[in-house]
């Protein structure tokens, strides 16, 4: 037989106000303890700063560290081959869910390299990917079909520092690590008319689907900073984009170009040209290409730009 409560709804042992107060006080103290334990376990102090044990674990079934492939991260050693070897290894894991490449704290000097599908590039706090400044190390690519020729010169154009074509399911994220194009030398050569080809973006993803860029800083791009081209389902969230407001020509923040289903939100952008520029190619070339940008949501941004 089930035991019933006495009249009034409380058992006899809680009839005392003093006993009830003690029970409630113990319950509240236990709740505070559990809350503090969860906060500490997440790696945050009372000031919100990340603790030293912040995990880089992501949702991919396989994880690698760039040092596993010979990366040094001293800001002097050329780590291009390490990035290429890492991407090659992850490219073989697509049918098994892909892989995450962790970039730990350090300065990782590299020439441009390509991403692969089902890949997460994760930059730890105080990790910085640095673009090699010698333009001879930046590959030349054909003009974009909806532009006809390079924006600054006819003929081919420089590729981007981090590039991808015909990809799906690509994530670039981290604990606010940085991708730094070291664009100062590019800007100077552009002003002095020493370049024979159009400068390359910092990050360019082309003809791809399901792209996420979040929780990182993109800094000092030679040209446009993030240029998704003819992509679908692109999310840019909680990203900081920086370049000098003056003296950094054409350093647009984010340029969705012939893209569809794009969300750009919760970002800070301070650059030397447009903060956001929605594009669909250029003049008659864009008309012939025939891919308008559509369904783009932009919200909750702070922007600073020389463009009025």
PyMOL commands that set and color helices and strands:
alter all, ss='L'
color gray80, all
select helices_A, chain A and resi 12-14+17-41+66-69+80-91+94-96+135-137+184-191+283-289
alter helices_A, ss='H'
color red, helices_A
select strands_A, chain A and resi 62-65+74-78+99-103+106-110+113-114+119-123+127-131+140-141+157-158+162-165+168-174+178-180+203-206+209-214+217-219+226-229+232-237+240-242+260-265+268-271+294-299+302-305
alter strands_A, ss='S'
color yellow, strands_A
deselect
rebuild
show_as cartoon
